[in-house]
Amino acid sequence: MFHEPGALMNAVPSIEAVAAVIQAALTPVFLLVAIGGFLNMLSARLGRIIDRKRAVDAGLGDRPSNAEALRAETDRLRRRVRFVNGSIRLCVASAVLVCLVVVTLFVGELTALEIGVWVAGLFMAAMLLITGGLVCLLLEIGIAARQVAERR
C-alpha cells in the first residue's frame, strides 16, 4: 500500500493553510469573548434579582398589611428570573454554535470538504440565538424599569 509521491502531502494541510483557518476563526472567537462578557452581566443581574426576592420573601412575614404588594413584587421578580434564565440559555446555546463554527472550519480544512454552507448555517443560528437572548434581556429590563417606576 504505497502512496504516489506527493499524495500524502496533499492530504496534510500546510502550515499556511492552518494559519489561514486560525485567522478565519478569530472572528468567531472574538464573538465568544463578547458572549462571555454578556453572560457575566446576566449572571450578576440574576444574582441581584434573587437577592431582592429573598428580601421580599423575608418581608412577607414581617408586614401582613403590605403582603399584597410584596406578592405582586414577587411575581414580577419571578418573571424577571425567567427572562434572565432564558437569555442565559440562549446565549450559552449561541456560544456552543460558535464553537462548532470554529471546529467546522478546521474540519473543512483538514478533510477538504466543502462545508461553507454548514459554517454559514451554524453562524446564522448562533446570531439568531444571541438575538433571542438580547430580546429576553430587553423584556427583563422593561419589567425592572416598570417595577422601579411603581415604587416611586
N, C-alpha and C positions, 0 to 999 in steps of 0.2 A: 504494500500500500504506500506507494511513493507519490508525492505530490509533484506537479510540474514546478519547475523553478519559478519562483515569484508568486505561486498560487497562495501560499501561506501568508506571504507578505501582504497580499490584497485583503486577506481575511482579518488581519490585525490592523486596527486603525493607527495612523501615525500620531505622533505627539502633537502635531499641528492640528489634526482633526479633533483630538481630545480637548486641546486648548480652545478650539472654536466652540465646542459643545459647552465647556465651562463658561465661556463668555456669554453664550446664549442663555445659560442657566442663571446668570447673575440677576437678571430682571425678576424672575420668579422668587429668587432668594431674598431680594430686597422687599418684595411683597410679603414674604414670610415674616420678615422683621417688623413690618408695619402691622401685620395681623397680630403678632406677639404683643406689640405696644397696645393695640386695641383691646386685646384680651386682658391685659394687665389693668387697663382702665375699667373694663366691665367687671372684673373681679373686685376692684375697690368699690364700685357702685353697689354691687351685690352685698358686700360686707356692711356698707353703711345702711342699706335697706334692712338687712337682718338685725343690725344693732337697734335701729329705730323700732322694728317690730317687737323686739324683746322689751324695749322700754314701754311701748304701748300696751303690750300684754301684761306687764307688771302693773301698769296704771289702771287696768280694767278692774282689779280687785280693790284698789285704793279709793276710787271715786265712783261710787254707784250712780251719782247724779249725772255724770258725764259718760256713762257707759255706751250710750248710743253713738255718740261722736267718735269714741275710741274704736268701736266696732266698725264704723264706716272707714276710719283710717286704716284699720287692719285689713279690710277688704281691698283698699287701694294699694296697700303695701304688698299684698299677695299678688295682685295684678302686675305690679312693677317687677316682682321677683320672677313671675312667669315670662315677662318680656325680656328681662336681662338674661335669664337662663336660655331662652330661645335664641337670643343674639349670640351668646357664648357657643351654643351648639352649632349654629350656622357658621360662625367664624372658624371653629375648630374643623368642621367638615370642609370648609374652604381651604384651610391650611393643608389638610390631608390631600386634597386635589392638587394643590400647588406642588406639594412634594411628589405626587405622581407625575406631574408635568416634567419635573427635573429628571426623575427616573426614566420616563419615557424618552426624553431627549437622548439620554445615554444609551438606552436600549436600541433606539433607532440608529445611532452611530455605530454601535458595536455589531449590530446584526445587518446593517444596510437595508433595513425595512423602511418602507415609505409610511411613516407614522404621523405625518403632518396633520392629517385630519384628527387623529387622536389627541395630539398636543393641543390643537385649537379647541376641540370639544371640551377637554379637561379644563383648559384655561377659562373658557366661557362659562362653564359650570361653576368654577371657583368664583368668578366675578358675580354671578347670579347669587351665590350663597352669601358672599360678602354684602351684596346689596340688601338681601333679606335681613342680615344681621344689623345693618345700619338702619333699616326701617324699624326693626324691633327696638333699637336704641331710641329712635325718634319718638316712637309711641310711649316708651317708658319715660322719656324726658317730658313729654306732654302731660302725663299723669302727675309727675313730680311738680311741674310748674303749676298745674291747677291746685294741687294739694297745698303748695306754699301760698298761693293766692287766697285760698279759702281760709287759711289760718289767720290772715290779716284782717 
